Amino acid sequence: MKNQPDKIIKISRNCDEISAHNFFEMNKTKDFSWLIPGFDGWEEITAFPINTPLHWGNIINEYSSINKNNKTLQYFELLMDLSELEARIFSGKLLIYQLERRWNHMDLETKDAYIEELLGHRFYFNKSKPLDQEFKKINNQFEVISMKIESLKKRIEPFENDFEDDGSDQLDIIDVKIKIQNILKRDIDLRKMSIKEFTKTLKSLTHKKAA
């Protein structure tokens, strides 16, 4: 990373300036490009302001402070991780199944298309190596992901139990799931809503159930 960029790059400095989408991508990938407002993942950024790591540290500290003891947000983040892994392994297994069955009947262009699709799900298939070795490698990755999925499910379970056993302040866990899904699908654009506003939106889901 260069100390100074060739042109001025605006970097998000706090939870008001970074979108929810970019925050989650930055936290997942650790790619500072996601701190640039409007970054969509396609442009290659090679230079950042020297204080970029400091800004990210400030954002993380502010985020942690805002969301201290926010069970709904913690639960949501676990659901996001679980959903991503489940989607990844579903797509990967489908692609590998087709490759294993049809490899000898595919033309080069079709093989490359499948391999490129696998790469999009972060599975690297090297067609220049022995096929059985590559299939075994990716199937081993499936096993690791399956273990992570089971681990996440175990971490999610206490949240759901807490929501169910919280007495008069309890949350209807099904209602929480539906509300989160509805918010993500219809009511907001995570690319336009700041992470601070988004977390406050999630906090609003923790209102007591009506008597």
PyMOL CGO cylinders between C-alpha atoms (Angstrom):
from pymol import cmd
from pymol.cgo import CYLINDER

trace = [
    CYLINDER, 0.00, 0.00, 0.00, 1.39, 3.40, -0.93, 0.3, 1, 1, 1, 1, 1, 1,
    CYLINDER, 1.39, 3.40, -0.93, 1.53, 6.07, 1.76, 0.3, 1, 1, 1, 1, 1, 1,
    CYLINDER, 1.53, 6.07, 1.76, -0.18, 8.68, -0.41, 0.3, 1, 1, 1, 1, 1, 1,
    CYLINDER, -0.18, 8.68, -0.41, -2.60, 8.18, -3.31, 0.3, 1, 1, 1, 1, 1, 1,
    CYLINDER, -2.60, 8.18, -3.31, -2.09, 9.78, -6.71, 0.3, 1, 1, 1, 1, 1, 1,
    CYLINDER, -2.09, 9.78, -6.71, -5.47, 11.50, -6.36, 0.3, 1, 1, 1, 1, 1, 1,
    CYLINDER, -5.47, 11.50, -6.36, -7.59, 12.56, -3.43, 0.3, 1, 1, 1, 1, 1, 1,
    CYLINDER, -7.59, 12.56, -3.43, -9.76, 9.69, -2.21, 0.3, 1, 1, 1, 1, 1, 1,
    CYLINDER, -9.76, 9.69, -2.21, -12.61, 10.33, 0.18, 0.3, 1, 1, 1, 1, 1, 1,
    CYLINDER, -12.61, 10.33, 0.18, -12.70, 7.77, 2.98, 0.3, 1, 1, 1, 1, 1, 1,
    CYLINDER, -12.70, 7.77, 2.98, -15.56, 7.11, 5.39, 0.3, 1, 1, 1, 1, 1, 1,
    CYLINDER, -15.56, 7.11, 5.39, -14.48, 8.21, 8.87, 0.3, 1, 1, 1, 1, 1, 1,
    CYLINDER, -14.48, 8.21, 8.87, -17.34, 7.17, 11.14, 0.3, 1, 1, 1, 1, 1, 1,
    CYLINDER, -17.34, 7.17, 11.14, -20.56, 5.16, 11.34, 0.3, 1, 1, 1, 1, 1, 1,
    CYLINDER, -20.56, 5.16, 11.34, -22.57, 8.02, 9.87, 0.3, 1, 1, 1, 1, 1, 1,
    CYLINDER, -22.57, 8.02, 9.87, -20.49, 8.06, 6.70, 0.3, 1, 1, 1, 1, 1, 1,
    CYLINDER, -20.49, 8.06, 6.70, -20.16, 4.37, 5.84, 0.3, 1, 1, 1, 1, 1, 1,
    CYLINDER, -20.16, 4.37, 5.84, -23.13, 2.48, 4.43, 0.3, 1, 1, 1, 1, 1, 1,
    CYLINDER, -23.13, 2.48, 4.43, -24.33, -0.73, 6.10, 0.3, 1, 1, 1, 1, 1, 1,
    CYLINDER, -24.33, -0.73, 6.10, -23.44, -2.71, 2.96, 0.3, 1, 1, 1, 1, 1, 1,
    CYLINDER, -23.44, -2.71, 2.96, -19.90, -1.32, 2.78, 0.3, 1, 1, 1, 1, 1, 1,
    CYLINDER, -19.90, -1.32, 2.78, -19.39, -1.81, 6.51, 0.3, 1, 1, 1, 1, 1, 1,
    CYLINDER, -19.39, -1.81, 6.51, -20.26, -5.50, 6.35, 0.3, 1, 1, 1, 1, 1, 1,
    CYLINDER, -20.26, -5.50, 6.35, -18.10, -6.00, 3.22, 0.3, 1, 1, 1, 1, 1, 1,
    CYLINDER, -18.10, -6.00, 3.22, -15.17, -4.16, 4.81, 0.3, 1, 1, 1, 1, 1, 1,
    CYLINDER, -15.17, -4.16, 4.81, -15.48, -6.15, 8.01, 0.3, 1, 1, 1, 1, 1, 1,
    CYLINDER, -15.48, -6.15, 8.01, -15.58, -9.40, 6.01, 0.3, 1, 1, 1, 1, 1, 1,
    CYLINDER, -15.58, -9.40, 6.01, -12.85, -8.74, 3.44, 0.3, 1, 1, 1, 1, 1, 1,
    CYLINDER, -12.85, -8.74, 3.44, -10.62, -6.22, 5.26, 0.3, 1, 1, 1, 1, 1, 1,
    CYLINDER, -10.62, -6.22, 5.26, -10.31, -4.45, 1.90, 0.3, 1, 1, 1, 1, 1, 1,
    CYLINDER, -10.31, -4.45, 1.90, -10.02, -0.69, 2.54, 0.3, 1, 1, 1, 1, 1, 1,
    CYLINDER, -10.02, -0.69, 2.54, -11.70, -0.03, -0.82, 0.3, 1, 1, 1, 1, 1, 1,
    CYLINDER, -11.70, -0.03, -0.82, -15.06, -0.54, 0.94, 0.3, 1, 1, 1, 1, 1, 1,
    CYLINDER, -15.06, -0.54, 0.94, -14.38, 2.61, 2.99, 0.3, 1, 1, 1, 1, 1, 1,
    CYLINDER, -14.38, 2.61, 2.99, -14.78, 4.65, -0.19, 0.3, 1, 1, 1, 1, 1, 1,
    CYLINDER, -14.78, 4.65, -0.19, -18.39, 5.90, -0.46, 0.3, 1, 1, 1, 1, 1, 1,
    CYLINDER, -18.39, 5.90, -0.46, -20.10, 4.36, -3.47, 0.3, 1, 1, 1, 1, 1, 1,
    CYLINDER, -20.10, 4.36, -3.47, -17.49, 1.63, -3.99, 0.3, 1, 1, 1, 1, 1, 1,
    CYLINDER, -17.49, 1.63, -3.99, -19.17, -1.39, -5.62, 0.3, 1, 1, 1, 1, 1, 1,
    CYLINDER, -19.17, -1.39, -5.62, -16.41, -3.98, -5.57, 0.3, 1, 1, 1, 1, 1, 1,
    CYLINDER, -16.41, -3.98, -5.57, -15.42, -3.72, -9.23, 0.3, 1, 1, 1, 1, 1, 1,
    CYLINDER, -15.42, -3.72, -9.23, -12.82, -0.94, -9.40, 0.3, 1, 1, 1, 1, 1, 1,
    CYLINDER, -12.82, -0.94, -9.40, -9.32, -1.84, -8.27, 0.3, 1, 1, 1, 1, 1, 1,
    CYLINDER, -9.32, -1.84, -8.27, -8.02, 0.66, -5.72, 0.3, 1, 1, 1, 1, 1, 1,
    CYLINDER, -8.02, 0.66, -5.72, -4.27, 0.47, -5.10, 0.3, 1, 1, 1, 1, 1, 1,
    CYLINDER, -4.27, 0.47, -5.10, -3.57, 3.52, -2.94, 0.3, 1, 1, 1, 1, 1, 1,
    CYLINDER, -3.57, 3.52, -2.94, -5.26, 4.96, 0.13, 0.3, 1, 1, 1, 1, 1, 1,
    CYLINDER, -5.26, 4.96, 0.13, -4.73, 7.93, 2.46, 0.3, 1, 1, 1, 1, 1, 1,
    CYLINDER, -4.73, 7.93, 2.46, -2.14, 7.15, 5.12, 0.3, 1, 1, 1, 1, 1, 1,
    CYLINDER, -2.14, 7.15, 5.12, -4.73, 7.52, 7.92, 0.3, 1, 1, 1, 1, 1, 1,
    CYLINDER, -4.73, 7.52, 7.92, -7.16, 4.97, 6.41, 0.3, 1, 1, 1, 1, 1, 1,
    CYLINDER, -7.16, 4.97, 6.41, -6.46, 2.26, 9.06, 0.3, 1, 1, 1, 1, 1, 1,
    CYLINDER, -6.46, 2.26, 9.06, -7.08, 4.86, 11.78, 0.3, 1, 1, 1, 1, 1, 1,
    CYLINDER, -7.08, 4.86, 11.78, -10.48, 5.75, 10.29, 0.3, 1, 1, 1, 1, 1, 1,
    CYLINDER, -10.48, 5.75, 10.29, -11.46, 2.07, 10.15, 0.3, 1, 1, 1, 1, 1, 1,
    CYLINDER, -11.46, 2.07, 10.15, -10.38, 1.64, 13.76, 0.3, 1, 1, 1, 1, 1, 1,
    CYLINDER, -10.38, 1.64, 13.76, -12.55, 4.59, 14.74, 0.3, 1, 1, 1, 1, 1, 1,
    CYLINDER, -12.55, 4.59, 14.74, -15.52, 3.11, 12.88, 0.3, 1, 1, 1, 1, 1, 1,
    CYLINDER, -15.52, 3.11, 12.88, -15.12, -0.26, 14.60, 0.3, 1, 1, 1, 1, 1, 1,
    CYLINDER, -15.12, -0.26, 14.60, -14.82, 1.38, 18.03, 0.3, 1, 1, 1, 1, 1, 1,
    CYLINDER, -14.82, 1.38, 18.03, -17.91, 3.52, 17.41, 0.3, 1, 1, 1, 1, 1, 1,
    CYLINDER, -17.91, 3.52, 17.41, -19.84, 0.51, 16.09, 0.3, 1, 1, 1, 1, 1, 1,
    CYLINDER, -19.84, 0.51, 16.09, -18.93, -1.53, 19.16, 0.3, 1, 1, 1, 1, 1, 1,
    CYLINDER, -18.93, -1.53, 19.16, -19.98, 1.29, 21.45, 0.3, 1, 1, 1, 1, 1, 1,
    CYLINDER, -19.98, 1.29, 21.45, -23.31, 1.84, 19.69, 0.3, 1, 1, 1, 1, 1, 1,
    CYLINDER, -23.31, 1.84, 19.69, -24.20, -1.83, 19.69, 0.3, 1, 1, 1, 1, 1, 1,
    CYLINDER, -24.20, -1.83, 19.69, -23.01, -2.90, 23.12, 0.3, 1, 1, 1, 1, 1, 1,
    CYLINDER, -23.01, -2.90, 23.12, -25.42, -5.52, 24.47, 0.3, 1, 1, 1, 1, 1, 1,
    CYLINDER, -25.42, -5.52, 24.47, -27.62, -5.29, 21.37, 0.3, 1, 1, 1, 1, 1, 1,
    CYLINDER, -27.62, -5.29, 21.37, -28.80, -8.90, 21.16, 0.3, 1, 1, 1, 1, 1, 1,
    CYLINDER, -28.80, -8.90, 21.16, -30.87, -8.33, 18.04, 0.3, 1, 1, 1, 1, 1, 1,
    CYLINDER, -30.87, -8.33, 18.04, -27.87, -7.00, 16.10, 0.3, 1, 1, 1, 1, 1, 1,
    CYLINDER, -27.87, -7.00, 16.10, -25.61, -9.82, 17.28, 0.3, 1, 1, 1, 1, 1, 1,
    CYLINDER, -25.61, -9.82, 17.28, -28.29, -12.30, 16.26, 0.3, 1, 1, 1, 1, 1, 1,
    CYLINDER, -28.29, -12.30, 16.26, -28.68, -10.59, 12.88, 0.3, 1, 1, 1, 1, 1, 1,
    CYLINDER, -28.68, -10.59, 12.88, -24.93, -10.74, 12.20, 0.3, 1, 1, 1, 1, 1, 1,
    CYLINDER, -24.93, -10.74, 12.20, -24.88, -14.46, 12.95, 0.3, 1, 1, 1, 1, 1, 1,
    CYLINDER, -24.88, -14.46, 12.95, -27.85, -14.98, 10.64, 0.3, 1, 1, 1, 1, 1, 1,
    CYLINDER, -27.85, -14.98, 10.64, -26.01, -13.10, 7.90, 0.3, 1, 1, 1, 1, 1, 1,
    CYLINDER, -26.01, -13.10, 7.90, -22.92, -15.28, 8.29, 0.3, 1, 1, 1, 1, 1, 1,
    CYLINDER, -22.92, -15.28, 8.29, -25.04, -18.43, 8.31, 0.3, 1, 1, 1, 1, 1, 1,
    CYLINDER, -25.04, -18.43, 8.31, -27.00, -17.37, 5.25, 0.3, 1, 1, 1, 1, 1, 1,
    CYLINDER, -27.00, -17.37, 5.25, -23.81, -16.59, 3.31, 0.3, 1, 1, 1, 1, 1, 1,
    CYLINDER, -23.81, -16.59, 3.31, -22.20, -19.94, 4.12, 0.3, 1, 1, 1, 1, 1, 1,
    CYLINDER, -22.20, -19.94, 4.12, -25.36, -21.90, 3.31, 0.3, 1, 1, 1, 1, 1, 1,
    CYLINDER, -25.36, -21.90, 3.31, -25.72, -20.12, -0.04, 0.3, 1, 1, 1, 1, 1, 1,
    CYLINDER, -25.72, -20.12, -0.04, -22.04, -20.65, -0.80, 0.3, 1, 1, 1, 1, 1, 1,
    CYLINDER, -22.04, -20.65, -0.80, -22.03, -24.38, -0.11, 0.3, 1, 1, 1, 1, 1, 1,
    CYLINDER, -22.03, -24.38, -0.11, -25.33, -24.90, -1.95, 0.3, 1, 1, 1, 1, 1, 1,
    CYLINDER, -25.33, -24.90, -1.95, -24.01, -23.25, -5.12, 0.3, 1, 1, 1, 1, 1, 1,
    CYLINDER, -24.01, -23.25, -5.12, -20.60, -24.90, -4.83, 0.3, 1, 1, 1, 1, 1, 1,
    CYLINDER, -20.60, -24.90, -4.83, -22.02, -28.40, -4.44, 0.3, 1, 1, 1, 1, 1, 1,
    CYLINDER, -22.02, -28.40, -4.44, -24.35, -27.90, -7.37, 0.3, 1, 1, 1, 1, 1, 1,
    CYLINDER, -24.35, -27.90, -7.37, -21.51, -26.76, -9.63, 0.3, 1, 1, 1, 1, 1, 1,
    CYLINDER, -21.51, -26.76, -9.63, -19.14, -29.53, -8.55, 0.3, 1, 1, 1, 1, 1, 1,
    CYLINDER, -19.14, -29.53, -8.55, -21.85, -32.15, -9.02, 0.3, 1, 1, 1, 1, 1, 1,
    CYLINDER, -21.85, -32.15, -9.02, -22.33, -31.02, -12.63, 0.3, 1, 1, 1, 1, 1, 1,
    CYLINDER, -22.33, -31.02, -12.63, -18.59, -30.89, -13.29, 0.3, 1, 1, 1, 1, 1, 1,
    CYLINDER, -18.59, -30.89, -13.29, -17.99, -34.39, -11.92, 0.3, 1, 1, 1, 1, 1, 1,
    CYLINDER, -17.99, -34.39, -11.92, -20.84, -35.89, -13.91, 0.3, 1, 1, 1, 1, 1, 1,
    CYLINDER, -20.84, -35.89, -13.91, -20.35, -34.04, -17.18, 0.3, 1, 1, 1, 1, 1, 1,
    CYLINDER, -20.35, -34.04, -17.18, -16.61, -33.24, -17.33, 0.3, 1, 1, 1, 1, 1, 1,
    CYLINDER, -16.61, -33.24, -17.33, -15.85, -35.60, -20.22, 0.3, 1, 1, 1, 1, 1, 1,
    CYLINDER, -15.85, -35.60, -20.22, -18.83, -34.29, -22.20, 0.3, 1, 1, 1, 1, 1, 1,
    CYLINDER, -18.83, -34.29, -22.20, -18.16, -30.57, -21.71, 0.3, 1, 1, 1, 1, 1, 1,
    CYLINDER, -18.16, -30.57, -21.71, -16.34, -28.39, -24.19, 0.3, 1, 1, 1, 1, 1, 1,
    CYLINDER, -16.34, -28.39, -24.19, -13.54, -26.13, -22.94, 0.3, 1, 1, 1, 1, 1, 1,
    CYLINDER, -13.54, -26.13, -22.94, -15.72, -23.02, -22.88, 0.3, 1, 1, 1, 1, 1, 1,
    CYLINDER, -15.72, -23.02, -22.88, -18.34, -24.70, -20.69, 0.3, 1, 1, 1, 1, 1, 1,
    CYLINDER, -18.34, -24.70, -20.69, -15.70, -26.02, -18.30, 0.3, 1, 1, 1, 1, 1, 1,
    CYLINDER, -15.70, -26.02, -18.30, -14.18, -22.55, -17.98, 0.3, 1, 1, 1, 1, 1, 1,
    CYLINDER, -14.18, -22.55, -17.98, -17.63, -21.08, -17.30, 0.3, 1, 1, 1, 1, 1, 1,
    CYLINDER, -17.63, -21.08, -17.30, -18.24, -23.54, -14.45, 0.3, 1, 1, 1, 1, 1, 1,
    CYLINDER, -18.24, -23.54, -14.45, -14.77, -22.95, -13.02, 0.3, 1, 1, 1, 1, 1, 1,
    CYLINDER, -14.77, -22.95, -13.02, -15.29, -19.19, -13.18, 0.3, 1, 1, 1, 1, 1, 1,
    CYLINDER, -15.29, -19.19, -13.18, -18.62, -19.58, -11.38, 0.3, 1, 1, 1, 1, 1, 1,
    CYLINDER, -18.62, -19.58, -11.38, -16.93, -21.65, -8.68, 0.3, 1, 1, 1, 1, 1, 1,
    CYLINDER, -16.93, -21.65, -8.68, -14.33, -18.95, -8.25, 0.3, 1, 1, 1, 1, 1, 1,
    CYLINDER, -14.33, -18.95, -8.25, -17.15, -16.46, -7.71, 0.3, 1, 1, 1, 1, 1, 1,
    CYLINDER, -17.15, -16.46, -7.71, -18.12, -18.53, -4.67, 0.3, 1, 1, 1, 1, 1, 1,
    CYLINDER, -18.12, -18.53, -4.67, -14.48, -18.64, -3.52, 0.3, 1, 1, 1, 1, 1, 1,
    CYLINDER, -14.48, -18.64, -3.52, -13.76, -22.21, -4.65, 0.3, 1, 1, 1, 1, 1, 1,
    CYLINDER, -13.76, -22.21, -4.65, -10.58, -22.40, -6.74, 0.3, 1, 1, 1, 1, 1, 1,
    CYLINDER, -10.58, -22.40, -6.74, -10.53, -25.26, -9.26, 0.3, 1, 1, 1, 1, 1, 1,
    CYLINDER, -10.53, -25.26, -9.26, -7.27, -25.76, -11.17, 0.3, 1, 1, 1, 1, 1, 1,
    CYLINDER, -7.27, -25.76, -11.17, -8.07, -27.72, -14.32, 0.3, 1, 1, 1, 1, 1, 1,
    CYLINDER, -8.07, -27.72, -14.32, -4.37, -28.21, -15.06, 0.3, 1, 1, 1, 1, 1, 1,
    CYLINDER, -4.37, -28.21, -15.06, -4.02, -30.48, -12.01, 0.3, 1, 1, 1, 1, 1, 1,
    CYLINDER, -4.02, -30.48, -12.01, -5.36, -34.02, -11.63, 0.3, 1, 1, 1, 1, 1, 1,
    CYLINDER, -5.36, -34.02, -11.63, -9.15, -33.91, -11.55, 0.3, 1, 1, 1, 1, 1, 1,
    CYLINDER, -9.15, -33.91, -11.55, -9.57, -36.27, -8.62, 0.3, 1, 1, 1, 1, 1, 1,
    CYLINDER, -9.57, -36.27, -8.62, -7.19, -34.10, -6.61, 0.3, 1, 1, 1, 1, 1, 1,
    CYLINDER, -7.19, -34.10, -6.61, -9.17, -30.92, -7.36, 0.3, 1, 1, 1, 1, 1, 1,
    CYLINDER, -9.17, -30.92, -7.36, -12.55, -32.52, -6.66, 0.3, 1, 1, 1, 1, 1, 1,
    CYLINDER, -12.55, -32.52, -6.66, -11.23, -33.89, -3.37, 0.3, 1, 1, 1, 1, 1, 1,
    CYLINDER, -11.23, -33.89, -3.37, -9.83, -30.49, -2.41, 0.3, 1, 1, 1, 1, 1, 1,
    CYLINDER, -9.83, -30.49, -2.41, -13.14, -28.73, -2.93, 0.3, 1, 1, 1, 1, 1, 1,
    CYLINDER, -13.14, -28.73, -2.93, -15.13, -31.48, -1.23, 0.3, 1, 1, 1, 1, 1, 1,
    CYLINDER, -15.13, -31.48, -1.23, -12.83, -31.01, 1.76, 0.3, 1, 1, 1, 1, 1, 1,
    CYLINDER, -12.83, -31.01, 1.76, -13.73, -27.32, 1.68, 0.3, 1, 1, 1, 1, 1, 1,
    CYLINDER, -13.73, -27.32, 1.68, -17.39, -28.32, 1.75, 0.3, 1, 1, 1, 1, 1, 1,
    CYLINDER, -17.39, -28.32, 1.75, -16.73, -30.33, 4.91, 0.3, 1, 1, 1, 1, 1, 1,
    CYLINDER, -16.73, -30.33, 4.91, -15.02, -27.36, 6.57, 0.3, 1, 1, 1, 1, 1, 1,
    CYLINDER, -15.02, -27.36, 6.57, -17.90, -25.05, 5.63, 0.3, 1, 1, 1, 1, 1, 1,
    CYLINDER, -17.90, -25.05, 5.63, -20.43, -27.58, 6.94, 0.3, 1, 1, 1, 1, 1, 1,
    CYLINDER, -20.43, -27.58, 6.94, -18.61, -27.58, 10.27, 0.3, 1, 1, 1, 1, 1, 1,
    CYLINDER, -18.61, -27.58, 10.27, -18.71, -23.77, 10.35, 0.3, 1, 1, 1, 1, 1, 1,
    CYLINDER, -18.71, -23.77, 10.35, -22.44, -23.86, 9.60, 0.3, 1, 1, 1, 1, 1, 1,
    CYLINDER, -22.44, -23.86, 9.60, -23.07, -26.23, 12.50, 0.3, 1, 1, 1, 1, 1, 1,
    CYLINDER, -23.07, -26.23, 12.50, -20.95, -24.04, 14.77, 0.3, 1, 1, 1, 1, 1, 1,
    CYLINDER, -20.95, -24.04, 14.77, -22.95, -20.95, 13.77, 0.3, 1, 1, 1, 1, 1, 1,
    CYLINDER, -22.95, -20.95, 13.77, -26.23, -22.76, 14.40, 0.3, 1, 1, 1, 1, 1, 1,
    CYLINDER, -26.23, -22.76, 14.40, -25.04, -23.58, 17.91, 0.3, 1, 1, 1, 1, 1, 1,
    CYLINDER, -25.04, -23.58, 17.91, -24.11, -19.94, 18.49, 0.3, 1, 1, 1, 1, 1, 1,
    CYLINDER, -24.11, -19.94, 18.49, -27.50, -18.78, 17.21, 0.3, 1, 1, 1, 1, 1, 1,
    CYLINDER, -27.50, -18.78, 17.21, -29.48, -21.18, 19.38, 0.3, 1, 1, 1, 1, 1, 1,
    CYLINDER, -29.48, -21.18, 19.38, -28.84, -19.36, 22.71, 0.3, 1, 1, 1, 1, 1, 1,
    CYLINDER, -28.84, -19.36, 22.71, -30.08, -16.10, 21.19, 0.3, 1, 1, 1, 1, 1, 1,
    CYLINDER, -30.08, -16.10, 21.19, -33.30, -17.76, 20.13, 0.3, 1, 1, 1, 1, 1, 1,
    CYLINDER, -33.30, -17.76, 20.13, -33.67, -19.35, 23.55, 0.3, 1, 1, 1, 1, 1, 1,
    CYLINDER, -33.67, -19.35, 23.55, -33.06, -15.99, 25.23, 0.3, 1, 1, 1, 1, 1, 1,
    CYLINDER, -33.06, -15.99, 25.23, -35.67, -14.33, 23.06, 0.3, 1, 1, 1, 1, 1, 1,
    CYLINDER, -35.67, -14.33, 23.06, -38.16, -17.05, 23.93, 0.3, 1, 1, 1, 1, 1, 1,
    CYLINDER, -38.16, -17.05, 23.93, -37.40, -17.07, 27.69, 0.3, 1, 1, 1, 1, 1, 1,
    CYLINDER, -37.40, -17.07, 27.69, -37.12, -13.34, 28.32, 0.3, 1, 1, 1, 1, 1, 1,
    CYLINDER, -37.12, -13.34, 28.32, -40.41, -13.03, 30.21, 0.3, 1, 1, 1, 1, 1, 1,
    CYLINDER, -40.41, -13.03, 30.21, -42.43, -9.89, 29.66, 0.3, 1, 1, 1, 1, 1, 1,
    CYLINDER, -42.43, -9.89, 29.66, -39.61, -8.40, 27.57, 0.3, 1, 1, 1, 1, 1, 1,
    CYLINDER, -39.61, -8.40, 27.57, -39.39, -11.40, 25.30, 0.3, 1, 1, 1, 1, 1, 1,
    CYLINDER, -39.39, -11.40, 25.30, -39.17, -11.17, 21.53, 0.3, 1, 1, 1, 1, 1, 1,
    CYLINDER, -39.17, -11.17, 21.53, -41.16, -13.32, 19.18, 0.3, 1, 1, 1, 1, 1, 1,
    CYLINDER, -41.16, -13.32, 19.18, -38.20, -14.86, 17.35, 0.3, 1, 1, 1, 1, 1, 1,
    CYLINDER, -38.20, -14.86, 17.35, -40.25, -15.70, 14.29, 0.3, 1, 1, 1, 1, 1, 1,
    CYLINDER, -40.25, -15.70, 14.29, -41.47, -12.11, 14.22, 0.3, 1, 1, 1, 1, 1, 1,
    CYLINDER, -41.47, -12.11, 14.22, -37.87, -10.87, 14.45, 0.3, 1, 1, 1, 1, 1, 1,
    CYLINDER, -37.87, -10.87, 14.45, -36.82, -13.09, 11.55, 0.3, 1, 1, 1, 1, 1, 1,
    CYLINDER, -36.82, -13.09, 11.55, -39.71, -11.94, 9.39, 0.3, 1, 1, 1, 1, 1, 1,
    CYLINDER, -39.71, -11.94, 9.39, -39.11, -8.27, 10.20, 0.3, 1, 1, 1, 1, 1, 1,
    CYLINDER, -39.11, -8.27, 10.20, -35.40, -8.53, 9.38, 0.3, 1, 1, 1, 1, 1, 1,
    CYLINDER, -35.40, -8.53, 9.38, -36.16, -10.31, 6.13, 0.3, 1, 1, 1, 1, 1, 1,
    CYLINDER, -36.16, -10.31, 6.13, -38.80, -7.75, 5.21, 0.3, 1, 1, 1, 1, 1, 1,
    CYLINDER, -38.80, -7.75, 5.21, -36.46, -4.88, 5.97, 0.3, 1, 1, 1, 1, 1, 1,
    CYLINDER, -36.46, -4.88, 5.97, -33.66, -6.35, 3.88, 0.3, 1, 1, 1, 1, 1, 1,
    CYLINDER, -33.66, -6.35, 3.88, -35.89, -7.22, 0.93, 0.3, 1, 1, 1, 1, 1, 1,
    CYLINDER, -35.89, -7.22, 0.93, -38.22, -4.26, 0.73, 0.3, 1, 1, 1, 1, 1, 1,
    CYLINDER, -38.22, -4.26, 0.73, -37.84, -1.32, 3.05, 0.3, 1, 1, 1, 1, 1, 1,
    CYLINDER, -37.84, -1.32, 3.05, -34.22, -0.21, 2.90, 0.3, 1, 1, 1, 1, 1, 1,
    CYLINDER, -34.22, -0.21, 2.90, -31.21, -0.05, 0.64, 0.3, 1, 1, 1, 1, 1, 1,
    CYLINDER, -31.21, -0.05, 0.64, -28.13, -1.15, 2.59, 0.3, 1, 1, 1, 1, 1, 1,
    CYLINDER, -28.13, -1.15, 2.59, -25.95, 0.73, 0.11, 0.3, 1, 1, 1, 1, 1, 1,
    CYLINDER, -25.95, 0.73, 0.11, -27.62, 4.02, 1.00, 0.3, 1, 1, 1, 1, 1, 1,
    CYLINDER, -27.62, 4.02, 1.00, -28.36, 3.59, 4.72, 0.3, 1, 1, 1, 1, 1, 1,
    CYLINDER, -28.36, 3.59, 4.72, -25.47, 4.29, 7.10, 0.3, 1, 1, 1, 1, 1, 1,
    CYLINDER, -25.47, 4.29, 7.10, -24.42, 1.53, 9.46, 0.3, 1, 1, 1, 1, 1, 1,
    CYLINDER, -24.42, 1.53, 9.46, -25.47, 3.71, 12.39, 0.3, 1, 1, 1, 1, 1, 1,
    CYLINDER, -25.47, 3.71, 12.39, -28.98, 4.19, 11.03, 0.3, 1, 1, 1, 1, 1, 1,
    CYLINDER, -28.98, 4.19, 11.03, -29.19, 0.50, 10.19, 0.3, 1, 1, 1, 1, 1, 1,
    CYLINDER, -29.19, 0.50, 10.19, -28.27, -0.61, 13.71, 0.3, 1, 1, 1, 1, 1, 1,
    CYLINDER, -28.27, -0.61, 13.71, -30.83, 1.79, 15.15, 0.3, 1, 1, 1, 1, 1, 1,
    CYLINDER, -30.83, 1.79, 15.15, -33.40, 0.23, 12.81, 0.3, 1, 1, 1, 1, 1, 1,
    CYLINDER, -33.40, 0.23, 12.81, -32.55, -3.20, 14.17, 0.3, 1, 1, 1, 1, 1, 1,
    CYLINDER, -32.55, -3.20, 14.17, -32.79, -1.92, 17.72, 0.3, 1, 1, 1, 1, 1, 1,
    CYLINDER, -32.79, -1.92, 17.72, -36.34, -0.81, 16.98, 0.3, 1, 1, 1, 1, 1, 1,
    CYLINDER, -36.34, -0.81, 16.98, -37.23, -4.48, 16.51, 0.3, 1, 1, 1, 1, 1, 1,
    CYLINDER, -37.23, -4.48, 16.51, -36.58, -5.14, 20.20, 0.3, 1, 1, 1, 1, 1, 1,
    CYLINDER, -36.58, -5.14, 20.20, -39.70, -3.34, 21.42, 0.3, 1, 1, 1, 1, 1, 1,
    CYLINDER, -39.70, -3.34, 21.42, -41.77, -5.39, 23.84, 0.3, 1, 1, 1, 1, 1, 1,
    CYLINDER, -41.77, -5.39, 23.84, -44.49, -7.52, 22.37, 0.3, 1, 1, 1, 1, 1, 1,
    CYLINDER, -44.49, -7.52, 22.37, -47.93, -6.12, 22.79, 0.3, 1, 1, 1, 1, 1, 1,
    CYLINDER, -47.93, -6.12, 22.79, -49.75, -7.58, 25.75, 0.3, 1, 1, 1, 1, 1, 1,
]
cmd.load_cgo(trace, "trace")
